[in-house]
Amino acid sequence: MFRTVLTLSPFGLFLASVERLLSKGIQATPPSFIRGILKAASDPEIISFAGGLPNPISFPQEELLESMERIVKVYGSSVFQYSITAGLPELRQYIANRYNRRFGLHLTTDNILITTGSQQALDLIAKVLLDARDGVIVEKPTYLAAIQAFSLQQPVFYPVELSEDGLNTEQLEKALDHNVKFMYTIPDFQNPTGLTYSAQNRKRIYEILKDREIVLIEDDPYGELRFDGEHLPYIGAGRLPYSILLGTFSKTVTPGMRTGFIISENTELLKHISIAKEASDLHTNIFSQYLIWDYLTHHDLDAHIAKIKALYQKQAQAMMDAMDAYFPEGVQYTRPHGGMFLWVTLPEGISAMSLFPKALEKKVAFVPGDPFYIDMQNVNTMRLNYTNADCETIREGIRRLGEILKEI
Amino acid sequence: MFRTVLTLSPFGLFLASVERLLSKGIQATPPSFIRGILKAASDPEIISFAGGLPNPISFPQEELLESMERIVKVYGSSVFQYSITAGLPELRQYIANRYNRRFGLHLTTDNILITTGSQQALDLIAKVLLDARDGVIVEKPTYLAAIQAFSLQQPVFYPVELSEDGLNTEQLEKALDHNVKFMYTIPDFQNPTGLTYSAQNRKRIYEILKDREIVLIEDDPYGELRFDGEHLPYIGAGRLPYSILLGTFSKTVTPGMRTGFIISENTELLKHISIAKEASDLHTNIFSQYLIWDYLTHHDLDAHIAKIKALYQKQAQAMMDAMDAYFPEGVQYTRPHGGMFLWVTLPEGISAMSLFPKALEKKVAFVPGDPFYIDMQNVNTMRLNYTNADCETIREGIRRLGEILKEI
């Protein structure tokens, strides 16, 4: 074994270096980029479009407090005791019923596994499917915390370009020539771009995947938040043999309680994911599962979601109107039909990252595009969140951003 | 890519086989042994010593409900919103203060990371430190869910025998000749054996480890539950450069809310664990963190723990008295000074596993020793839990078990 390496820390303590002990997986995992930015943007004077926080209007606080009182009274120690790995059967049944009714699926409780937020679903799937150097297809750009979760298993990423219509299916077919274990998609109001795959694009992807032994993950945290147009059918859910659909209560009830779920009709796959879940945290917080289930069965979720959607639509519109007014020509942006984000493309060659310090000086923050790509730096894109500021503030923030953009 | 393999499931659905998609890690992870047993023992007529459930007396239900009302009122949307990965600063400060006061440590909030139960701590540490075939030293026998969590990273296990005095230090020194990344121990009221390392054994282990670049994990879920004798000093906490101490509120407040914590003075190591945590579930349920913190600061935790300990001591004594009365000669058992379990050793050559079906017939359940060992089957040991049945029931269960043992 190696001898201990001790260095003197600023506080006078001996800090032992850990470099030589670290796994290849953690070394391959990108540092916590966004959290760093959020810290820089935590100054309350800053108008932040950097976060991904739902508006507090989405937390039904009074109703949840009522439900807390009820479940403690009715279920007593069961809401505080250890529980089963798959999750509260009543909550799983509720989820199955809702998806069956809304999307014509044929789910039972056996098709649902409750996770500690959707983020855990990404971690579990990577654990179950990936060995080092296995292939993973992702959107270009894609959700940065998915890159983080998958990186722990050291896969090879094959990014496929995303545009207004959806995924580039030519690139997709080429990517499938590699040893690919799964493909990760966010077809509705994608994070970070706000884009939605078209019906035709979905159909084409289905055709490409239908005879292949590859898992399709459809991550759908924002699907309930469509404020424009009609819901489009899932690509694989209910139809592809290796389909996984991810959902969450983070955007409709509360993100702080970390309650998400995996849906799959492939119960064999789900069984392995469940073993990984048991090894990872035994089970998801059972109090929160009872709480959310009780809330859902005592209130009209759709009426609650309608309020959230109305607000987000107003906020998105305010941001787009302000961009039309204040952004110089040559700056483009996506027009989301739902969700929480939109995506700005600057003129070729302009690094959004290089604008970030200037924006902070003017007390406005965004996320430069870099962390949403595999191994790309100084890209000319940025993500803006519109759900967590009022329309007045959004307008002022975009005005400030416009001033910076006019200087480039 | 492979073609899809479809088989007809009992329900007439086509179930696609996933065998060829599975990672080596999940294939190396033992199936959920105990959960299987618990299912078999879920018949309410069965007297079960198989689980590891704290007694519901340990959940301060009324006080927690009061705290729920208070935190929703005082902190509003903050208890429902996304939060930071490290955990609620106020809760981390409370933990630091308690450990500093009780054990003379010098912790700050920076030394504490809140985890989704202690189980997640095991998963995160394995992610950060282990590549396939790296060495891990464990007790023989050890906590079965630790074997599960570590197995996902495909390490080589080096089990070191545990006896009344603690770890076999000769075997420990030999195990350290291998490429070992960390050593996992439960020095107080070990799961499954109920054994506690002696002061001398701890000192000797410290001496062996002190100049080595190896992480020592002291998992201490039961330390607060000592009902006999004085607390013994930690082996490495506050003294070894690569020390990790694990704690939890599962045995003192509520296990259902999955709130545990990692303590380390090695902030560099903790930084990497925090990145792994962010990739795994972003952060631990923030509502539960506020709740537990509010409960702890409004009530006397020590007085609450005193009640739990008094009950567990009575229950442990009832079990030992019954074993003295009903077990045949040649059957030995450990006498725990705290915690939740004791460990029975049958005469050489008797498989505890083979007795399990007979016990179920007599409506009594235990956990055969097998899943607590690496690659050992039909061992002559079993784990008994005494915290979740009243003394009368414990006596009756042991009487039935005695009848079976007399037949062997």
Interface residues (C-beta under 8 A of the other chain):
Chain A: M1 F2 R3 T4 V5 L6 S9 L13 F14 L15 A16 S17 V18 R20 L21 L22 S23 K24 G25 I26 T29 P31 S32 R35 G52 L53 P54 P56 F59 Q61 L64 L65 M68 E69 V72 G76 S77 V79 F80 Q81 Y82 S83 I84 T85 T116 G117 Q119 Q120 D123 K127 V128 L129 L130 D131 D134 A145 Q148 A149 S151 L152 Q153 L176 N179 V180 K181 D211 R212 E213 I214 V215 P241 Y242 S250 T254 P255 G256 M257 R258 E265 N266 T267 E268 L269 H272 S274 I275 A276 E278 A279 S280 D281 L282 H283 T284 N285 I286 F287 S288
Chain B: M1 F2 R3 T4 V5 L6 S9 L13 F14 L15 A16 S17 V18 R20 L21 L22 S23 K24 G25 I26 T29 P31 S32 R35 G52 L53 P54 P56 F59 Q61 L64 L65 M68 E69 V72 G76 S77 V79 F80 Q81 Y82 S83 I84 T85 T116 G117 Q119 Q120 D123 K127 V128 L129 L130 D131 D134 A145 Q148 A149 S151 L152 Q153 L176 N179 V180 K181 D211 R212 E213 I214 V215 P241 Y242 S250 T254 P255 G256 M257 R258 E265 N266 T267 E268 L269 H272 S274 I275 A276 E278 A279 S280 D281 L282 H283 T284 N285 I286 F287 S288
